[in-house]
Amino acid sequence: MEKKKQPTTKISKSKSADWTTLKGKFFHTFDQDGFVKDQGKIIDLVGEDIAIVLYFEVYVGTPTSHKAVWVSDIVDEGWMLYDSEEAMQAAYDLEFVKVKPAGK
């Protein structure tokens, strides 16, 4: 039996996240099949209803575009939120989220 690769990502527990705001949180969104559709960071809030997000390319992680989204969509669509980029990466490394193989 092939041994499963051990993740190398470590999550820092030295600070606690401020969950009173979405600003600064990282995220994954998902398609109908449960695969990661988008990833990025919520960079600002406009009032209480609109979030400005920066999307990252899913496979490489480079920034791609900004978009204004309704905060209600973040909740209704079940975005997975993280307090740091490291935590978002750990979700991938530890297979808490699934990513379609490139080209599929």
Kinemage of the C-alpha trace (Angstrom):
@kinemage 1
@onewidth
@group {chain A} dominant
@subgroup {mainchain}
@vectorlist {calphas} color= white
{ca met a 1} P 0.000 0.000 0.000
{ca glu a 2} L 1.322 3.425 -0.959
{ca lys a 3} L 2.041 5.726 1.942
{ca lys a 4} L 0.091 8.988 1.918
{ca lys a 5} L 2.156 12.155 1.589
{ca gln a 6} L 2.469 14.012 4.885
{ca pro a 7} L 1.415 17.672 4.699
{ca thr a 8} L 4.148 20.207 5.296
{ca thr a 9} L 1.902 23.157 6.152
{ca lys a 10} L 1.811 24.224 9.778
{ca ile a 11} L -0.882 26.457 11.218
{ca ser a 12} L 0.268 29.163 13.573
{ca lys a 13} L -1.771 29.330 16.753
{ca ser a 14} L 0.032 32.318 18.229
{ca lys a 15} L -2.711 34.836 17.500
{ca ser a 16} L -6.464 34.714 17.580
{ca ala a 17} L -8.539 35.821 14.624
{ca asp a 18} L -10.934 38.747 14.751
{ca trp a 19} L -14.188 37.165 13.602
{ca thr a 20} L -16.193 40.358 14.201
{ca thr a 21} L -15.349 41.350 10.603
{ca leu a 22} L -14.911 39.572 7.286
{ca lys a 23} L -12.220 42.043 6.219
{ca gly a 24} L -8.866 40.321 5.861
{ca lys a 25} L -10.294 36.796 5.748
{ca phe a 26} L -9.270 34.312 3.078
{ca phe a 27} L -11.815 32.052 1.385
{ca his a 28} L -12.652 29.141 -0.871
{ca thr a 29} L -15.878 28.930 -2.885
{ca phe a 30} L -17.183 25.660 -4.295
{ca asp a 31} L -18.866 24.396 -7.450
{ca gln a 32} L -21.909 22.078 -7.572
{ca asp a 33} L -19.677 19.014 -7.174
{ca gly a 34} L -17.921 20.373 -4.070
{ca phe a 35} L -14.638 21.230 -5.793
{ca val a 36} L -12.902 24.544 -5.141
{ca lys a 37} L -14.226 27.058 -7.655
{ca asp a 38} L -12.479 30.227 -6.451
{ca gln a 39} L -10.099 31.320 -3.739
{ca gly a 40} L -9.057 34.701 -2.509
{ca lys a 41} L -9.127 37.330 0.196
{ca ile a 42} L -11.788 39.751 1.386
{ca ile a 43} L -9.876 43.016 1.240
{ca asp a 44} L -12.533 45.516 2.279
{ca leu a 45} L -16.166 46.012 3.231
{ca val a 46} L -18.478 48.677 1.849
{ca gly a 47} L -20.996 49.178 4.603
{ca glu a 48} L -22.394 45.950 5.974
{ca asp a 49} L -23.678 44.511 2.709
{ca ile a 50} L -20.849 44.498 0.164
{ca ala a 51} L -17.412 42.863 0.308
{ca ile a 52} L -14.567 43.692 -2.062
{ca val a 53} L -12.688 40.481 -2.782
{ca leu a 54} L -9.383 39.766 -4.476
{ca tyr a 55} L -9.459 36.468 -6.360
{ca phe a 56} L -6.387 34.231 -6.674
{ca glu a 57} L -5.729 31.741 -9.449
{ca val a 58} L -6.667 28.335 -7.985
{ca tyr a 59} L -3.621 26.304 -9.029
{ca val a 60} L -0.835 28.888 -8.755
{ca gly a 61} L -2.297 31.357 -6.259
{ca thr a 62} L -1.426 34.563 -8.094
{ca pro a 63} L -3.903 37.465 -7.788
{ca thr a 64} L -6.247 37.716 -10.787
{ca ser a 65} L -9.093 40.198 -10.244
{ca his a 66} L -11.187 42.199 -7.791
{ca lys a 67} L -14.956 41.946 -7.474
{ca ala a 68} L -17.699 43.367 -5.278
{ca val a 69} L -19.917 40.617 -3.834
{ca trp a 70} L -22.915 40.683 -1.539
{ca val a 71} L -22.100 39.551 1.998
{ca ser a 72} L -25.349 37.561 1.880
{ca asp a 73} L -23.893 35.554 -1.057
{ca ile a 74} L -20.836 34.700 1.028
{ca val a 75} L -23.133 33.206 3.655
{ca asp a 76} L -25.748 31.671 1.329
{ca glu a 77} L -23.183 30.034 -0.956
{ca gly a 78} L -21.246 28.487 1.937
{ca trp a 79} L -17.867 30.102 1.405
{ca met a 80} L -15.209 28.501 3.599
{ca leu a 81} L -13.486 31.289 5.537
{ca tyr a 82} L -9.989 31.282 7.011
{ca asp a 83} L -8.190 33.700 9.315
{ca ser a 84} L -4.912 33.528 7.366
{ca glu a 85} L -3.390 32.514 4.061
{ca glu a 86} L -1.590 29.712 5.918
{ca ala a 87} L -4.895 28.314 7.193
{ca met a 88} L -6.351 28.413 3.662
{ca gln a 89} L -3.277 26.575 2.339
{ca ala a 90} L -3.520 24.023 5.160
{ca ala a 91} L -7.116 23.246 4.159
{ca tyr a 92} L -5.766 22.300 0.746
{ca asp a 93} L -2.679 20.445 2.025
{ca leu a 94} L -4.705 18.452 4.564
{ca glu a 95} L -7.383 17.716 1.924
{ca phe a 96} L -10.182 19.482 3.810
{ca val a 97} L -11.127 20.914 0.409
{ca lys a 98} L -10.915 19.193 -2.949
{ca val a 99} L -9.496 20.713 -6.131
{ca lys a 100} L -10.184 19.402 -9.610
{ca pro a 101} L -7.086 18.186 -11.388
{ca ala a 102} L -5.813 20.843 -13.837
{ca gly a 103} L -7.444 20.557 -17.254
{ca lys a 104} L -10.672 18.897 -16.080
